[in-house]
Each structure stands twice: as C-alpha cells, then as structure tokens.
C-alpha cells in the first residue's frame, strides 16, 4: 500500500513538473522580455531553446537533421537489357473502355 502511494506521489510530481515547465515555456514565448531575463543571448539568430521552438511553432517537431548519403559501392559490369513485348492480359476487357450510350 505504501509502495503504491509513493509511486503515485512520484508520478504526480512528474506530472506537476511537466505541466509547470510547459506553462512557463508558453509564458516566456508570449513575453520576450522575460525570456531575455533568463537567456542573455535570447535575441541572437543562432539561439535555440524550448521557448524559441514554441514561439516559432516547432515545439513538437524539431528541425530534421540533414545527413549526407554515403556513396554506394558501384558494380563495374551491368548486363545489357533487352526489351520483350508482353501481351496485355486485359485485352478482352476492351468492351469496358467505352461509356454507356447517350440518351436520345
């Protein structure tokens, strides 16, 4: 019984801390002067924190990382391809290509 209440207090504390951090982030994004009190470089273009992400609308999805693809091992011999004609299996369904007759 005490273990469940201790876990409940821990989970409750985590929930309160998360809600407080979200609300403080939203309050700081609404008031840039408060943000400048916390961060000295808040006006620099390279500054990135939760407040700037929330104010720019990217709170849930950070900017994607750009990775340079690694070159793939290339084979030196590629066999020549020869085109082959294959009959259409739906050639008997040509009757369905036309629209119904127009009313007279």
DSSP file (Angstrom, degrees, kcal/mol; ACC not computed):
  #  RESIDUE AA STRUCTURE BP1 BP2  ACC     N-H-->O    O-->H-N    N-H-->O    O-->H-N    TCO  KAPPA ALPHA  PHI   PSI    X-CA   Y-CA   Z-CA
    1    1 A X     >        0   0    0      0, 0.0     4,-1.8     0, 0.0     5,-0.1   0.000 360.0 360.0 360.0 -42.4    0.0    0.0    0.0
    2    2 A X  H  >  +     0   0    0      1,-0.2     4,-2.2     2,-0.2     5,-0.2   0.847 360.0  56.3 -69.9 -32.0    2.8    2.4    0.8
    3    3 A X  H  > S+     0   0    0      2,-0.2     4,-2.4     1,-0.2    -1,-0.2   0.909 107.4  48.2 -66.2 -40.9    4.6    1.5   -2.3
    4    4 A X  H  > S+     0   0    0      1,-0.2     4,-2.3     2,-0.2    -1,-0.2   0.894 112.3  48.4 -66.6 -38.9    1.6    2.4   -4.5
    5    5 A X  H  X S+     0   0    0     -4,-1.8     4,-2.0     2,-0.2    -1,-0.2   0.866 110.8  51.3 -70.3 -33.5    1.2    5.7   -2.7
    6    6 A X  H  X S+     0   0    0     -4,-2.2     4,-2.1     2,-0.2    -2,-0.2   0.915 111.7  46.8 -67.4 -42.0    4.9    6.5   -3.1
    7    7 A X  H  X S+     0   0    0     -4,-2.4     4,-2.9     1,-0.2     5,-0.2   0.884 110.5  53.6 -65.3 -37.7    4.7    5.8   -6.8
    8    8 A X  H  X S+     0   0    0     -4,-2.3     4,-2.4     1,-0.2    -1,-0.2   0.886 108.9  48.5 -63.3 -38.6    1.6    7.9   -7.1
    9    9 A X  H  X S+     0   0    0     -4,-2.0     4,-2.5     2,-0.2    -2,-0.2   0.895 112.1  49.0 -67.7 -39.3    3.4   10.8   -5.5
   10   10 A X  H  X S+     0   0    0     -4,-2.1     4,-2.4     2,-0.2    -2,-0.2   0.945 114.0  45.2 -64.8 -47.3    6.3   10.4   -7.8
   11   11 A X  H  X S+     0   0    0     -4,-2.9     4,-2.4     1,-0.2    -2,-0.2   0.897 113.8  50.4 -63.3 -39.7    4.1   10.2  -10.9
   12   12 A X  H  X S+     0   0    0     -4,-2.4     4,-2.5    -5,-0.2    -1,-0.2   0.900 110.0  50.0 -64.4 -40.8    2.1   13.2   -9.6
   13   13 A X  H  X S+     0   0    0     -4,-2.5     4,-2.4     2,-0.2    -2,-0.2   0.900 111.0  49.0 -64.0 -40.5    5.3   15.2   -9.0
   14   14 A X  H  X S+     0   0    0     -4,-2.4     4,-2.6     2,-0.2    -2,-0.2   0.914 111.7  49.5 -64.0 -42.4    6.5   14.4  -12.5
   15   15 A X  H  X S+     0   0    0     -4,-2.4     4,-2.3     2,-0.2    -2,-0.2   0.907 111.9  47.6 -64.0 -41.9    3.1   15.4  -13.9
   16   16 A X  H  X S+     0   0    0     -4,-2.5     4,-2.5     2,-0.2    -1,-0.2   0.911 112.5  49.7 -65.1 -42.0    3.1   18.7  -12.0
   17   17 A X  H  X S+     0   0    0     -4,-2.4     4,-2.4     2,-0.2    -2,-0.2   0.904 111.7  48.3 -63.8 -42.0    6.7   19.4  -13.1
   18   18 A X  H  X S+     0   0    0     -4,-2.6     4,-2.2     2,-0.2    -2,-0.2   0.912 113.0  47.3 -65.3 -42.2    5.8   18.8  -16.8
   19   19 A X  H  X S+     0   0    0     -4,-2.3     4,-2.6     2,-0.2     5,-0.2   0.911 112.9  49.3 -65.0 -41.4    2.8   21.0  -16.6
   20   20 A X  H  X S+     0   0    0     -4,-2.5     4,-2.4     1,-0.2    -2,-0.2   0.898 111.4  48.9 -65.5 -39.9    4.7   23.8  -14.9
   21   21 A X  H  X S+     0   0    0     -4,-2.4     4,-2.0     2,-0.2    -1,-0.2   0.893 112.4  48.4 -68.2 -37.6    7.5   23.6  -17.5
   22   22 A X  H  X S+     0   0    0     -4,-2.2     4,-2.4     2,-0.2    -2,-0.2   0.936 113.7  46.2 -65.6 -46.0    5.0   23.7  -20.4
   23   23 A X  H  X S+     0   0    0     -4,-2.6     4,-2.3     1,-0.2    -2,-0.2   0.889 113.0  49.3 -65.9 -38.1    3.2   26.6  -18.9
   24   24 A X  H  X S+     0   0    0     -4,-2.4     4,-2.4     2,-0.2    -1,-0.2   0.877 110.2  51.8 -68.8 -35.2    6.4   28.5  -18.2
   25   25 A X  H  X S+     0   0    0     -4,-2.0     4,-1.9     2,-0.2    -2,-0.2   0.925 111.9  46.0 -63.6 -44.3    7.6   27.8  -21.7
   26   26 A X  H  X S+     0   0    0     -4,-2.4     4,-1.4     2,-0.2    -2,-0.2   0.882 112.6  50.5 -66.7 -37.3    4.4   29.2  -23.2
   27   27 A X  H  X S+     0   0    0     -4,-2.3     4,-1.3     1,-0.2    -2,-0.2   0.906 111.5  47.8 -66.8 -40.4    4.5   32.2  -20.8
   28   28 A X  H  < S+     0   0    0     -4,-2.4     7,-0.4     1,-0.2    -2,-0.2   0.830 109.9  52.5 -70.4 -30.7    8.1   33.0  -21.8
   29   29 A X  H  < S+     0   0    0     -4,-1.9    -1,-0.2     1,-0.2     3,-0.2   0.794 109.7  49.7 -74.1 -25.3    7.3   32.7  -25.5
   30   30 A X  H  < S+     0   0    0     -4,-1.4     2,-0.5     1,-0.2    -2,-0.2   0.766 116.0  43.1 -80.2 -25.9    4.5   35.1  -25.1
   31   31 A X    >X  -     0   0    0     -4,-1.3     4,-1.3     1,-0.1     3,-0.7  -0.872  64.0-174.1-124.4  97.4    6.7   37.7  -23.3
   32   32 A X  H 3> S+     0   0    0     -2,-0.5     4,-2.0     1,-0.2     5,-0.1   0.766  82.4  64.3 -63.3 -26.0   10.1   38.1  -24.9
   33   33 A X  H 3> S+     0   0    0      1,-0.2     4,-1.2     2,-0.2    -1,-0.2   0.900 102.7  48.1 -65.2 -39.0   11.3   40.4  -22.1
   34   34 A X  H <> S+     0   0    0     -3,-0.7     4,-1.1     1,-0.2    -1,-0.2   0.874 109.4  54.1 -66.3 -36.6   11.0   37.6  -19.6
   35   35 A X  H  X S+     0   0    0     -4,-1.3     4,-2.6    -7,-0.4     3,-0.3   0.876 105.0  53.5 -65.1 -37.4   12.9   35.3  -22.0
   36   36 A X  H  < S+     0   0    0     -4,-2.0    -1,-0.2     1,-0.2    -2,-0.2   0.793 102.3  59.1 -67.9 -27.7   15.7   37.9  -22.2
   37   37 A X  H  < S+     0   0    0     -4,-1.2    -1,-0.2    -3,-0.2    -2,-0.2   0.841 112.9  38.5 -67.8 -31.9   16.0   37.8  -18.4
   38   38 A X  H  < S+     0   0    0     -4,-1.1     2,-0.5    -3,-0.3    -2,-0.2   0.910 123.3  37.7 -83.5 -46.3   16.7   34.1  -18.5
   39   39 A X    ><  -     0   0    0     -4,-2.6     3,-0.9     1,-0.1    -1,-0.2  -0.923  61.0-160.8-111.6 127.6   18.9   34.0  -21.6
   40   40 A X  T 3  S+     0   0    0     -2,-0.5     3,-0.3     1,-0.2    -1,-0.1   0.826  96.3  46.8 -72.6 -30.9   21.4   36.7  -22.3
   41   41 A X  T >  S+     0   0    0      1,-0.2     3,-1.2     2,-0.1    -1,-0.2  -0.063  72.6 124.7-100.7  32.9   21.6   35.7  -25.9
   42   42 A X  T <  S+     0   0    0     -3,-0.9    -1,-0.2     1,-0.3    -2,-0.1   0.759  73.5  49.9 -65.9 -24.9   17.9   35.4  -26.5
   43   43 A X  T 3  S+     0   0    0     -3,-0.3    -1,-0.3    -4,-0.1     2,-0.1   0.512  84.1 108.4 -93.0  -4.3   17.9   37.9  -29.4
   44   44 A X  S X  S-     0   0    0     -3,-1.2     3,-1.3     1,-0.1    -3,-0.0  -0.457  73.7-129.3 -72.9 146.7   20.8   36.2  -31.3
   45   45 A X  T 3  S+     0   0    0      1,-0.3    -1,-0.1    -2,-0.1    -3,-0.0   0.742 106.5  54.4 -69.3 -21.5   19.7   34.4  -34.5
   46   46 A X  T 3  S+     0   0    0     -5,-0.1     2,-0.3     2,-0.0    -1,-0.3   0.441  80.4 116.6 -90.4   0.1   21.5   31.2  -33.5
   47   47 A X    <   +     0   0    0     -3,-1.3     2,-0.4    -6,-0.2    -5,-0.0  -0.528  39.0 174.9 -74.0 129.6   19.8   30.9  -30.1
   48   48 A X        +     0   0    0     -2,-0.3     2,-0.3     4,-0.0    -2,-0.0  -0.964  13.3 133.2-140.5 121.6   17.6   27.8  -29.8
   49   49 A X     >  -     0   0    0     -2,-0.4     4,-2.2     1,-0.0     5,-0.2  -0.860  69.6 -80.8-148.8-177.2   15.7   26.7  -26.7
   50   50 A X  H  > S+     0   0    0     -2,-0.3     4,-2.2     1,-0.2     5,-0.2   0.842 126.6  54.5 -62.1 -32.7   12.3   25.4  -25.8
   51   51 A X  H  > S+     0   0    0      2,-0.2     4,-2.4     1,-0.2    -1,-0.2   0.928 109.5  45.0 -68.6 -45.0   10.9   28.9  -25.8
   52   52 A X  H  > S+     0   0    0      1,-0.2     4,-1.6     2,-0.2     6,-0.2   0.868 113.2  51.5 -68.6 -34.0   12.1   29.8  -29.3
   53   53 A X  H  X>S+     0   0    0     -4,-2.2     5,-2.0     2,-0.2     4,-0.7   0.902 111.8  47.1 -66.2 -39.7   10.8   26.5  -30.6
   54   54 A X  H  <5S+     0   0    0     -4,-2.2     3,-0.5     1,-0.2     5,-0.2   0.890 112.1  49.4 -69.0 -38.4    7.4   27.1  -29.0
   55   55 A X  H  <5S+     0   0    0     -4,-2.4    -1,-0.2     1,-0.2    -2,-0.2   0.793 112.0  48.4 -73.3 -25.7    7.2   30.7  -30.4
   56   56 A X  H  <5S-     0   0    0     -4,-1.6    -1,-0.2    -5,-0.2    -2,-0.2   0.568 116.4-112.4 -88.5  -8.0    8.2   29.5  -33.9
   57   57 A X  T  <5S+     0   0    0     -4,-0.7     3,-0.3    -3,-0.5    -3,-0.2   0.539  89.8 108.4  92.5   6.8    5.6   26.7  -33.9
   58   58 A X      < +     0   0    0     -5,-2.0    -4,-0.2    -6,-0.2    -3,-0.1  -0.166  32.9 123.7-106.3  38.8    8.1   23.8  -33.9
   59   59 A X  S    S+     0   0    0     -6,-0.3    -1,-0.2    -5,-0.2    -5,-0.1   0.882  80.2  33.9 -69.1 -38.2    7.5   22.7  -30.3
   60   60 A X  S    S+     0   0    0     -3,-0.3     2,-0.5     1,-0.2    -1,-0.2   0.783 122.2  43.1 -89.6 -28.2    6.6   19.1  -31.2
   61   61 A X  S    S-     0   0    0     -4,-0.1    -1,-0.2    -8,-0.1     3,-0.1  -0.931  73.8-152.8-125.1 109.5    8.9   18.5  -34.2
   62   62 A X        -     0   0    0     -2,-0.5     2,-0.1     1,-0.1     3,-0.1  -0.271  42.8 -76.5 -71.7 166.7   12.5   19.8  -34.1
   63   63 A X        -     0   0    0      1,-0.1    -1,-0.1    -5,-0.1     2,-0.0  -0.388  57.1-108.4 -63.1 136.9   14.2   20.6  -37.4
   64   64 A X        -     0   0    0     -3,-0.1     2,-0.3     1,-0.1    -1,-0.1  -0.355  29.2-114.4 -69.8 147.4   15.3   17.5  -39.2
   65   65 A X        -     0   0    0     -3,-0.1     2,-0.7    -2,-0.0    -1,-0.1  -0.621  23.5-136.8 -79.0 137.8   18.9   16.6  -39.4
   66   66 A X        -     0   0    0     -2,-0.3     2,-0.4     2,-0.0    -1,-0.0  -0.864  23.8-171.0 -99.2 118.8   20.4   16.7  -42.8
   67   67 A X        -     0   0    0     -2,-0.7     2,-0.5     0, 0.0    -2,-0.0  -0.881  21.9-128.7-112.3 141.8   22.7   13.8  -43.5
   68   68 A X        -     0   0    0     -2,-0.4     2,-0.0     1,-0.0    -2,-0.0  -0.765  33.3-118.6 -86.4 125.7   25.0   13.4  -46.4
   69   69 A X        -     0   0    0     -2,-0.5     2,-0.4     1,-0.1    -1,-0.0  -0.350  22.4-120.7 -67.7 144.7   24.4   10.0  -48.1
   70   70 A X        -     0   0    0      1,-0.1    -1,-0.1    -2,-0.0     2,-0.0  -0.684  34.9-105.2 -82.4 133.2   27.3    7.6  -48.2
   71   71 A X        -     0   0    0     -2,-0.4     2,-0.2     1,-0.1    -1,-0.1  -0.333  35.3-127.3 -62.5 139.5   28.3    6.6  -51.7
   72   72 A X        -     0   0    0      1,-0.1     2,-0.3    -3,-0.0    -1,-0.1  -0.590  28.2 -97.1 -87.8 147.2   27.2    3.1  -52.6
   73   73 A X        -     0   0    0     -2,-0.2     2,-0.4     1,-0.1    -1,-0.1  -0.474  43.8-144.2 -62.4 125.3   29.6    0.5  -54.0
   74   74 A X        -     0   0    0     -2,-0.3     2,-0.3    -3,-0.0    -1,-0.1  -0.779   4.7-131.7 -99.8 138.1   29.2    0.6  -57.7
   75   75 A X        -     0   0    0     -2,-0.4     3,-0.0     1,-0.1    -1,-0.0  -0.633   5.3-148.4 -84.4 144.0   29.4   -2.5  -59.8
   76   76 A X  S    S+     0   0    0     -2,-0.3     2,-0.5     1,-0.1    -1,-0.1   0.688  81.4  59.5 -87.4 -18.2   31.7   -2.3  -62.9
   77   77 A X        +     0   0    0      2,-0.0     2,-0.5     0, 0.0    -1,-0.1  -0.949  57.5 174.9-118.2 120.6   29.7   -4.8  -65.0
   78   78 A X        -     0   0    0     -2,-0.5     3,-0.1    -3,-0.0     2,-0.0  -0.985  29.7-128.5-120.7 120.1   26.0   -4.1  -65.8
   79   79 A X        -     0   0    0     -2,-0.5     2,-0.2     1,-0.1    -2,-0.0  -0.347  29.1-104.1 -68.3 148.7   24.4   -6.6  -68.2
   80   80 A X        -     0   0    0      1,-0.1     2,-0.4    -2,-0.0    -1,-0.1  -0.476  31.7-135.0 -72.2 139.9   22.5   -5.2  -71.3
   81   81 A X        -     0   0    0     -2,-0.2     2,-0.5    -3,-0.1    -1,-0.1  -0.809  12.9-157.1 -98.5 137.4   18.8   -5.2  -71.0
   82   82 A X        -     0   0    0     -2,-0.4     2,-0.1     2,-0.0    -2,-0.0  -0.958  20.1-123.3-114.7 126.2   16.7   -6.4  -74.0
   83   83 A X        -     0   0    0     -2,-0.5     2,-0.4     1,-0.0     0, 0.0  -0.424  25.4-165.5 -69.9 141.1   13.1   -5.3  -74.3
   84   84 A X        -     0   0    0     -2,-0.1     2,-0.4     2,-0.0    -1,-0.0  -0.995  16.4-131.7-128.5 131.4   10.5   -8.0  -74.5
   85   85 A X        -     0   0    0     -2,-0.4     2,-0.4     0, 0.0    -2,-0.0  -0.697  22.1-166.7 -85.5 132.1    6.9   -7.4  -75.6
   86   86 A X        -     0   0    0     -2,-0.4     2,-0.1     0, 0.0     3,-0.0  -0.974  22.1-119.6-120.7 131.0    4.2   -9.0  -73.3
   87   87 A X        -     0   0    0     -2,-0.4     2,-0.3     1,-0.1     0, 0.0  -0.392  33.3-107.6 -68.1 143.7    0.6   -9.3  -74.4
   88   88 A X    >   -     0   0    0      1,-0.1     3,-1.0    -2,-0.1    -1,-0.1  -0.544  17.0-149.0 -72.4 131.6   -1.9   -7.4  -72.2
   89   89 A X  T 3  S+     0   0    0     -2,-0.3     3,-0.3     1,-0.2    -1,-0.1   0.626  94.8  58.2 -75.3 -10.9   -4.0   -9.8  -70.1
   90   90 A X  T >   +     0   0    0      1,-0.2     3,-1.4     2,-0.1    -1,-0.2   0.086  65.6 112.7-106.1  23.9   -6.9   -7.4  -70.2
   91   91 A X  G X  S+     0   0    0     -3,-1.0     3,-0.9     1,-0.3    -1,-0.2   0.781  75.9  56.9 -67.6 -23.7   -7.3   -7.2  -74.0
   92   92 A X  G 3  S+     0   0    0     -3,-0.3     3,-0.5     1,-0.2    -1,-0.3   0.595  95.5  67.3 -79.8  -8.9  -10.7   -9.0  -73.7
   93   93 A X  G X   +     0   0    0     -3,-1.4     3,-1.6     1,-0.2    -1,-0.2   0.187  63.9 108.7 -94.9  17.0  -11.9   -6.2  -71.4
   94   94 A X  G X   +     0   0    0     -3,-0.9     3,-1.6     1,-0.3     4,-0.3   0.724  64.1  72.7 -65.7 -19.4  -11.9   -3.6  -74.1
   95   95 A X  G >  S+     0   0    0     -3,-0.5     3,-0.6     1,-0.3    -1,-0.3   0.770  91.6  57.9 -65.1 -24.2  -15.6   -3.6  -74.1
   96   96 A X  G <  S+     0   0    0     -3,-1.6    -1,-0.3     1,-0.2    -2,-0.2   0.479  85.2  82.0 -84.9  -2.6  -15.5   -1.8  -70.7
   97   97 A X  G <  S+     0   0    0     -3,-1.6     2,-0.2    -4,-0.2    -1,-0.2   0.764  79.5  75.5 -73.7 -24.8  -13.5    1.1  -72.2
   98   98 A X  S <  S-     0   0    0     -3,-0.6     2,-0.1    -4,-0.3     3,-0.1  -0.560  81.0-118.7 -94.5 151.8  -16.5    3.0  -73.6
   99   99 A X        -     0   0    0     -2,-0.2     3,-0.1     1,-0.1    -1,-0.1  -0.361  44.0 -85.2 -77.4 163.8  -19.1    5.0  -71.8
  100  100 A X        -     0   0    0      1,-0.1    -1,-0.1    -2,-0.1     0, 0.0  -0.317  60.4 -82.7 -65.8 156.3  -22.7    4.0  -71.8
  101  101 A X        -     0   0    0      1,-0.1     2,-0.2    -3,-0.1    -1,-0.1  -0.265  47.6-109.0 -63.0 146.7  -24.7    5.2  -74.8
  102  102 A X        -     0   0    0      1,-0.1     2,-0.1    -3,-0.1    -1,-0.1  -0.481  37.1-104.1 -73.3 143.8  -26.1    8.8  -74.6
  103  103 A X              0   0    0     -2,-0.2    -1,-0.1     1,-0.1     0, 0.0  -0.440 360.0 360.0 -69.6 143.6  -29.8    9.1  -74.2
  104  104 A X              0   0    0     -2,-0.1    -1,-0.1    -3,-0.1    -2,-0.0   0.453 360.0 360.0 -83.9 360.0  -31.7   10.1  -77.3
